Amino acid sequence: MSTTILWADDEIDLLKPHILFLKGKGYDVIPAVSGNEAIDILDGGASVDIIFLDENMPGLSGIETLKYIKTTHPHTPVVMITKSEEEHIMEDAIGSNIADYLIKPVNPNQILLCLKKNVENDKIVNEKSTMAYQQAFRDISVKISDSMSISEWEMLYKELVYWELELDKIEDSSVGEILANQKEEANLQFSKFVTQNYKDWISGKTAEKPLFSHTILKEKLFPRLTEDKTAFLFVVDNLRYDQWKTILPFIHPYFRVDEETLFYSILPTATHYARNAMFAGLMPSEIAKKYPQYWLNENDEGGKNQYEQPLLEEHLKRFGKNSKISFSKILNMDFGKKILDSFPNMMRNSLNVVVFNFVDMLSHARTDVDLIRELANDEKSYRNVTATWFSNSVMLEMLKYLSEKKIPVFITTDHGTIKIEKPVKIIGDKQTNSNLRYKVGRNLDCNSKDVFEVTRPEEIFLPKENLTSSFIFTSGNSFFAYPNNYAHYVNYYKNTFQHGGISLEEMLIPFVSLMPK
C-alpha cells in the first residue's frame, strides 16, 4: 500500500520535479495551492498519510492551516516548509506539534529522508532490529554454550535485556519468541553455573566471586558517604534489570548515570533474606546469630523485614560510620507525598533510605487480581506497567526535587522476578513455607534434577530451624506444586511472576549511582 502525501504550496507548479521524483519512488502526491484547498481536500474524506505545508501562503497561512489540521486530523504528521529561518516562525511551528521542519530550497533526498523518518520509521525499525538480532543470535548462542565467568554472565544478561527492549519496539512476535527461547536456554546454563559455584562463592573458597546482597552497600555505597553531605538510597523492591532500563529514560532529564553495576541477590532471592542481608551487611545465619532480636524464621509470626533500619545502623557502625540516617517505607502515594514533604528536614542526614514496594505489590497483585493479569500478561506489558507506574510516581517527583537540590541518589533492589511456567512436584510437611520458587522445611521430597538442594543450610549461611531442615531452590522458569489438587494449583499460578529461586532475572540485579545534572 503506497504512502499518500498532501502537499500544499501556492507555487505547487514549481514543485513538479519533486512530485515526479516522489511518484517514481512509489508515493502518491495530492497537490493543493492554498491552505483552504488543503482543508477542503481533508474535509472531503481524502486518506492522507502525511502533509507538507508551505508556511508562507497567501490567504490562510501555513501556521493557521496547521492549527486547523491539528484539531481535525491530530494524528496525521505535518511537515512545515518555509523560506524563512526566523526563530519565532520555527517556534510557532514546533509549538503546534509538527513532525518536521524543512527550509527552502528543499532537495529530493531531504524530502525522501523526511518521509522515511515520519511515515516508514516503524517499518524500517522492524526490519533493522530483526536483522540485527538475527545476526547477534549466533554469537549469543555460542556464548551460552561456552564456560563463562561471573563478569561474562553479567555482560550476556545485559545483552539479552538490550535485545528484549529493542524487540519490544517491533510488531513481529515470532522474533520475540526466538529470543525468549534463547533466554530460557541461557537460564538453564546460568542455573547450572550458580549451582556449581554458589557454595564456594558464599563460603569464600574461591578468589573470584560476585558482589552479593550482603556486600553491595559496603562496596558501592558506604565509601561515597560523607558526614557533611547528604545522599539518598532508593530501594525498589522486586525491580528487575530490564525494568530498571525501562524507567531510566524518565530519569535521564534530571540525572546522569555515574555507575551501573549488576550484583547477585543471595539465595533465596526473596525479600526476607536478600533485603535483610543487604541492610545488615551479613548473611541470614550471621544476622540470626549476631542480632537474634532482629531475625525471624519462616514460621515465626510478625513481619520478616521490620528491623531493617537497626540492621543498617549496626552495619554503618561496623564500617566506622556513625552517620545520622532516616529510613522510610512507602506503600502508597499519600504516604509517599508526606515523605517528600519532609525532604527538606532530611538534608541534615548523611544518608536517607526510601523503600518503594510498588513493583513487589504489582507482582503479587498479578497473581491474585484478574485486571492486573490482563494489564501485565507478558514480559513486555509487565515492563510497560512498571514504566506507567514510575512516570506518575512519587519516586519520580522525589528524583526531580533531589536533582534541583544537586543531591546524589543511589537506586537498587533486593531481587527480581521470573515468569513461571513449568511445575515441579514436591512433597513437604505442614511446616513447609508457601513460596513457589524455594522450599524450606523437613522431609522435603522432590525428584526433579532441575533443583538446587541444600541439606546443610549452614553451608550457604542460612538459618537452620531444626536438625533436619533443608532448602530446595527451583531454577529457570519452574515452580513447586503439591500433588494434592495439582491441576488447580498449576493453572492458578502458571504464567505469574514469582521470586525466590535461581534465574538471571531474580539474581542479577542493578545498583546504580546517579549524579544530578
N, C-alpha and C positions, 0 to 999 in steps of 0.2 A: 504494500500500500504506500503510495507516494506521499510526500510532505507537501502541504498547500501553504503558500505564502501570500498574505495580503500586503501589497506594497503601495503605500500612499505617499505621493510626491507630486507637487504641482508641475515639475519638469520630468514627468514619467517617460515622455518620449525619448529624452536624452539617455535614459537608462536601459534602452532596448538591448544593447550589447550584454549588459549584466543579466537581463532577463533571459536572453537566449543561452547564455552560459549556464544559468541555473537549470533551464529546461533540458540542456544537454546532460546535466548531472542527474536527471530524473525528478526534479522538483516541478511542481505546478505553481504558477505565479498569477495572482489576480491583481491587475493594476487599478489604481484609483488616483484621481488628480487632485483630490482635496480631502480634508478631514470629514466633511459632510458625506461625501461619496463613500468613504471607508465605513462610516457608521451605517449608512443605508445598506451596504453590502452585508455587514454583520447582522443587522436587524432583519434582513431578508432571509436569514437562515443559512448563509454560506458556512460550510465547515472549514475552519481555518486553524492551522497548527501553530503559526507564528505570524506576527505583524511587524513590518518595517514601516516606521513612521518618520516622515520628514518634520523636523522641528519648526522650520520657518515657512509655513504655507499661508497664502492669503485666506482671508475668511477665518474659519476655525483653525487656530494654531495647533501645532503638534502637541503642546502641553495640555491644551484644552481638550483635544481629541483623546489624548491618553487618559485623562481623568474620567471621561465618559466611558471609554472602553473598560476601565478597571471596575466600574460599577456594574456593567452588564456582562463582561467576559473576564472575570478576575483571574482565571487560571490560564488564560492564553498569554504566552510570553510576548512582550513588546520590546522591540529594539529601536531606540531613538537614533536618528541620523541627522546631523547638523553641520553647518559650515562654521558655526561659532564655537570658540573654545572658552567663552566667558564662564567663569566659575558659577555664577548664580543660575545659569541655564542648566549646567550639569547637576547642580544640587536640586533644582526643581524636578528634573527628570528622575534622578536617583531616588528622591523623596517620594516619588509616585510609584516606586517599586517596579522599575523597568528591569528587563532581563539583561540588557547590554546597551552600550553607548558607542556609536561609531561616528567619526568625524570625516566629512567630505574633504577631498575626493576618496571614495572607498574603492578598493580593487576587488576583483572577483574572489581571490583567495581569502581576503578578510571576511567577506560575506560567507564563504563556504565554512570557514573556521567557526564563525558565529553560529551558523546553523547546526553544525556538529555538536557544539558545546551546549546549545539550548534545546535542541529537538532530539538529537540522536545520542545524547550523553549516556542514557541508561543502557541503550543497546551496545554502545562501544565499551562501557564499563563491564557489562556482562561478558562480552566476547574476550576482552583483555584479561579480566580476572580469571575466567575459566581456563584460558590458555596458560596463564602464568601458574595457576595451581597445578595444572596437568604437568607442566614442566618441573614443578617442585615435588610432585608426588613421588617420583622415583628416588630422589635424593632423601626425602623423609623416610621412605621405606627402608633404604639402606641403613640409615641411622638407627632406626628402631631395631633392626636385626643385629646390629653391632653391640659389642660390650661397651657401654658408655659410662662416663664418670658422673659425679654429682653435678658439676657445672654443665656438662653436656646435656644431661636430662633437663636442667633448667632452661637451657637455650632451646631445646627441642620443644618444650612445653610453650615457651613464648612464641615459637614459630607456628605451632598448631593453633594457638589463640589468635595470632595475626590472621591466619587464613580463615578461621571461623568468622572473624569480624569482617573480612573482605568479602567472603561469600554470602554474608548476611545481606549484602547490597544487591545481589543478583536474583533473578527470578527462577533460574534453573535449579530446582530442588535436588535433581539427581547428582549434581556435583557436591552438594552439601552432604548427601548420603554417603558418597565415597569418602569424604573427609571424616564423617562420623565413624565409619568402619575403620579407617586408618587410626583414628584416635582410640578406638576400642582396642586395637592391636597394641598401640603404644601403652595403654593402661595395663594390659596383660603383662608386657615385658617390664614396665615400671614396678608393678606389684611384686614380680619375682626379684627385681633389684632391691627393693625395700626389705622384703622377707629375708633375703640372704645377708643383708648388711645391718639391719636395724639394731640388733643386739650389740654388735661391735661398736656402732656409732654411739649409742647411748652410754655404754659402759666405758668408752674412751679407749678401746683396744686397737683403734686404727687411727693413723695420723690424719687421714682425710675424712672429714665428717662435715655435714652441713650445719648451717645455723639452724637452731631449733627454737621452739616456743620459749624455752626457759633461758636462752642465751641472747635472744634478739634485742631486748632492751639494753642489756649491758654492752652489747657490741655496737648498736646503731643509734641509741637514744641518749643514754647517760653521758657519754663523752661530750655531747653537744649542749648539755645543760650548764647554765651559769647562774650564780646566786643573784647577780644584778640585772638579769634579763628574764623575761618570761617566755614560755613555749607552750604549745598545745599539742596533746596527743589525742587524736580521734581514733577510737577502736570501733569498727563497724562489724558487728557480729555476723559471721557467716558470709563474708564478702570474698567471692572467688576472684582470681586474677582477671578473667575476662570481664567480670562485672566492674572491676576497677577501671579497666581500659574503656568501658562503656561510659562511665561517669567522668572520665578525665577531660573530655572536651568542654564540659561545663566549668571546669576548674581553671583551664588554661588562660582565660582572660585576666585572672587575678593572681595566679601563682605560676612559677616555673618549677619544673621537677628537678630538684637538685640531685637526688639519688633515688633509684628504684631498685629494690632488692627482693629476690624471691627467697623465702626461708621455708623450713619444713615444720608443719604442725606435728606435735608429738602424737603418739597413739595412746588412747583413742582420739580421733580427730573430732572431739566433742567439747563443748564449752566447759563442762565440769572439770575436765582435765587440762585442756590446752590453754584456756584463758587464765585459770588459776596459776598454771606453770609460768605463763608469760609475766604476770604481775609479780609473782613471788620470786622469779629467777631460780626456781627449784623444780625438780621433777615431783610428781604427786606423792610418791612414798617419802620423799625428803620433807615435803610440807607436812605430811601426816606425823612424821617423827619429830620435826623441829618445832612445828606450831600446831599441835593436836587440836587446840581450841579453834583453829581456823579451817579444819578439814572435816568434811562429811563424806562418808562412803555411800555407795549406790543405794543401800536400803535404809540409810538414816533419814529421818524426817527433817524438813527445812530446805531452804534454798541453797543449792550447792555452790553458788557464786556470791554469797552475801558478805564475804570477808576479803574482797579484792583490794579495797583501799588499805587496810592494815598490812596486807601482804606486800603491797607495793611500797609502803612506808618502810617496812623492815628491809626490803630489797635495797632501797636507796641508802639506808643506814649502813648496810654491809658494804656498799660500794663507796662509802665515805662521804655521802651527800646528805646533810641534814636539811634537805630542801623543804620549803613550805609548799604544799600541794593542795589542789582541790580535786574532787572526784565526783562525777555526776553520771547517772544512767538515764537515758531518755527513752521512754516507752511510747510517748505520743507528742503531737505537735504543740499542744498547750504547755506542757511541762518544758518542752524544748525552748519555747519562747521565753519562759521565765528564766531559764539558764542563760539564754542570750542576753537578757536584760541585766544579768549580774556580771557580764563580761568585764565592764569597767573596774569592778572590785577585784576581779581575778588577776589584774595586771601586776599586782604586788607579789604573786606567787611565782616560784621558779618553774613549776610545772602544773598544768591543768589538764586533767584527763576527762574526756567525754566519751561515754559508751553509747552507741546507737544500736538499737535492736530491730530496726525495721526489716532488714533483709532476712534475719532469722525468723521473724514473725511471718514474712512472706512465704518462706519455705514451709513452715508448719501450716499456715493457712491454706497453702496449695493442696495439702493432704486432706484437709477437713472441709474446705468451703468450695462448693461447685463453681461459683463465679470465678474464684481465683484459678481454679483448674482450667477454665476456659481462657482466662487472660494470659496465663503462663503455661501453655500446654506443650511447649517445646523449648529447646535451648535458646533460640533466637528471641522468642517472646518473653522468656524469663529475664534475659538481658534487657529487653525493652521496658519491661515493667520496672526494673531496677532504675533505669535511666529516667523514666517518668517520675518515679518517687523522688529521686535525687534533685531533678530540675525544679521541683516545687517544695523542697525540704527545708527545714530549719537548719540543717547541716550546711547547705549552700549559703544560706543567709549568714551563718556564723563565719564561713570562709570569706565572704565578701567583707564583713566587718574586720576580720583579722588582717586581711590584705591591706585595707585602708590604714590600719594601725602599724603595718610593717612587722607583723608578728610571724615567726616561723611556725609551721604546722607539720606534724607527722601523722600519717594515716596508715593504719594497719588493721589486721583482723585476727581472729583466733583459729579459724579453719574455714574450709569451703564446703561445697555440697556436690553430690553427683546424682544424676537421674538414674534411678534403679530400674532394672528390667528383668533380671534373672533370679528366681527364687532358689534358695538353698535350704533344704530341710535340716532342722536342728531339734534336739530334744534337751530339755533342761527342767530343773525342779521349779517350784513356785517362787523361789527367791531370785530367780534369774531376772536380770534387768530387761526392759522393754525395747531398747534401741534396736533398730533393724540392721545396723551395719557392724555392731560388735556385741558380744555377749560376755558377761562375767558372772560366774557362779560355780556351783558344784555339779558334778555328774553331767557335764555337757557332752553331748554325743552328736558329732557331725561327720559324715563320711566323705564330704567333698574335699577334693585336692586343692580347690581354689580358695583356701582359707589359710590364715596365719595363726597357729595355735601357740599360746604361751602358757605352759603348765606351771611355770615358776614366775609369777608376776614380778617378783623382786629383781629378776634379771633385766627387766626393762623399766625398773624403778616405778612400779605401780603398787599401790597398797594391796595387801593380801588380807581379805576379811576373815578367812579361816584357813585351816591347813590344806584343804583340798580345792580351794577356789582357783580358777584359771580364766584366761581371757582368750577369746577367739574373734578374729577380725576377718570380715569379708574383703574381697578385692574386686577391682574393676567395677562393673555395674550390677553386681549381685547383691542379694539381701536375704536375711534369715527369715524363715517362715516355719511355724509349727505344724506338725502333721494334723492336729485337730483343726477342723474347719479350714483346711488348707486352701481350697479353691476360693472361698470368700476372702480370706486374708490376702492372698496373692492379688486378686482382682482389685482390692481396695487400695493396696499400696504400690502396685506396679506403676511405673512412669511418674512417681513422685520424686521430689528432691530430698535426699537424706544425707546424713553425715555420721562419722564415727569410724569408718573403715580406711582402706588403703586405695588411693587413686591420685592421679595428678591433680584433679580438681579440688580434692579435700586437703591434700598435704602441701602442695606448692602454692604458697600464699604471699601477698605483697606486703612489704614495708617501704613506705615512700616518704621522702623528705621534701617538703615544699617550701620554697622561698618566695616571699611576696614580690610582685612586680612593681 
